[in-house]
């Protein structure tokens, strides 16, 4: 399975919705609408988005290895 990396071309803010859309086989717009609808529910959606933004590397940085 490919590593999850935020794309450099189809991102709006951080690319989290784009990488999740790529992983689940949907469009990025669909994933963004799902995220916006989930914000109507109580919960830590924005904190989760920020955490995923930090955890998922950018696509250019994901190809480099530390060794």
Secondary structure, 3 states (H helix, E strand, C coil): CCCCEECCCCCCCCCHHHHHHHHHCCCHHHHHHHHHHHCCCCCCHHHHHHHHHHHCEEHHHHCCCCC
